[in-house]
Amino acid sequence: LPYLVLDRTKYMTIPIHVVKQTTQKAGGYSFTKDYAYAGLRAHLKGRGLLGFKTMSVYDEVHDERVTTTITNLNSEFFIPTEVVTTTSVAGN
Protein backbone atom coordinates (compact mmCIF):
# COMPACT_ATOMS: atom_id res chain seq x y z
CA LEU A 1 0.00 0.00 0.00
CA PRO A 2 1.25 3.51 -0.75
CA TYR A 3 -0.11 4.77 2.55
CA LEU A 4 0.42 4.09 6.23
CA VAL A 5 -2.38 3.65 8.74
CA LEU A 6 -1.39 5.11 12.10
CA ASP A 7 -2.89 2.96 14.81
CA ARG A 8 -2.04 2.03 18.37
CA THR A 9 1.20 0.36 17.30
CA LYS A 10 2.57 3.33 15.32
CA TYR A 11 2.75 6.67 17.07
CA MET A 12 3.37 10.08 15.56
CA THR A 13 2.76 13.49 17.02
CA ILE A 14 0.86 15.51 14.44
CA PRO A 15 -0.80 18.83 15.27
CA ILE A 16 -4.21 18.19 13.77
CA HIS A 17 -7.49 19.78 14.78
CA VAL A 18 -10.56 17.57 15.01
CA VAL A 19 -14.01 18.03 16.48
CA LYS A 20 -14.21 16.43 19.93
CA GLN A 21 -17.70 17.50 20.98
CA THR A 22 -20.61 19.63 19.81
CA THR A 23 -23.40 21.05 21.94
CA GLN A 24 -26.66 22.41 20.63
CA LYS A 25 -28.92 24.39 22.94
CA ALA A 26 -32.65 24.63 22.37
CA GLY A 27 -35.52 25.41 24.69
CA GLY A 28 -33.34 25.39 27.79
CA TYR A 29 -31.90 21.97 26.97
CA SER A 30 -28.43 21.02 25.77
CA PHE A 31 -27.87 18.26 23.24
CA THR A 32 -24.32 16.91 23.09
CA LYS A 33 -22.55 14.71 20.56
CA ASP A 34 -19.07 13.24 21.18
CA TYR A 35 -16.72 12.40 18.30
CA ALA A 36 -13.92 9.81 18.17
CA TYR A 37 -11.43 8.97 15.42
CA ALA A 38 -9.08 6.05 14.65
CA GLY A 39 -6.64 4.97 11.99
CA LEU A 40 -5.24 8.21 10.62
CA ARG A 41 -3.85 7.52 7.13
CA ALA A 42 -0.73 9.21 5.80
CA HIS A 43 0.54 8.91 2.21
CA LEU A 44 4.09 7.56 2.03
CA LYS A 45 5.06 9.48 -1.12
CA GLY A 46 4.17 13.03 -0.14
CA ARG A 47 0.43 13.41 -0.71
CA GLY A 48 -0.10 14.19 2.96
CA LEU A 49 -2.80 13.01 5.34
CA LEU A 50 -5.60 10.94 3.81
CA GLY A 51 -8.05 11.17 6.70
CA PHE A 52 -9.20 8.71 9.30
CA LYS A 53 -10.19 5.11 8.66
CA THR A 54 -12.93 5.26 11.31
CA MET A 55 -15.05 8.02 12.80
CA SER A 56 -17.62 7.55 15.54
CA VAL A 57 -20.34 9.92 16.79
CA TYR A 58 -22.14 9.34 20.08
CA ASP A 59 -25.49 11.08 20.59
CA GLU A 60 -26.17 11.10 24.34
CA VAL A 61 -29.82 12.17 23.98
CA HIS A 62 -30.74 9.09 21.96
CA ASP A 63 -27.99 6.87 23.47
CA GLU A 64 -26.93 6.14 19.90
CA ARG A 65 -23.48 5.60 18.36
CA VAL A 66 -22.92 5.82 14.61
CA THR A 67 -19.57 4.45 13.41
CA THR A 68 -18.36 4.97 9.86
CA THR A 69 -15.41 2.96 8.57
CA ILE A 70 -13.71 3.37 5.20
CA THR A 71 -12.99 -0.20 4.12
CA ASN A 72 -11.52 0.51 0.67
CA LEU A 73 -9.74 3.43 -1.00
CA ASN A 74 -9.29 4.19 -4.71
CA SER A 75 -5.64 3.33 -5.40
CA GLU A 76 -5.03 6.36 -7.65
CA PHE A 77 -6.95 9.19 -6.00
CA PHE A 78 -7.26 7.77 -2.45
CA ILE A 79 -10.96 8.53 -2.15
CA PRO A 80 -13.28 6.07 -0.42
CA THR A 81 -14.82 3.46 -2.70
CA GLU A 82 -16.40 1.40 0.09
CA VAL A 83 -17.76 2.68 3.40
CA VAL A 84 -19.50 0.73 6.17
CA THR A 85 -21.74 2.54 8.64
CA THR A 86 -23.08 0.84 11.77
CA THR A 87 -25.56 2.22 14.30
CA SER A 88 -25.91 0.96 17.85
CA VAL A 89 -28.62 2.11 20.23
CA ALA A 90 -28.34 1.77 24.01
CA GLY A 91 -25.05 -0.13 23.67
CA ASN A 92 -26.53 -2.79 21.33
Secondary structure, DSSP 8 states (H G I E B T S, - for coil): --EEEE-TTS----------EEEEEETTEEEEEEEEEEEEEEETTS--EEEEEEEEEEETTTTEEEEEEEEEE-TTT--EEEEEEEEEETT-
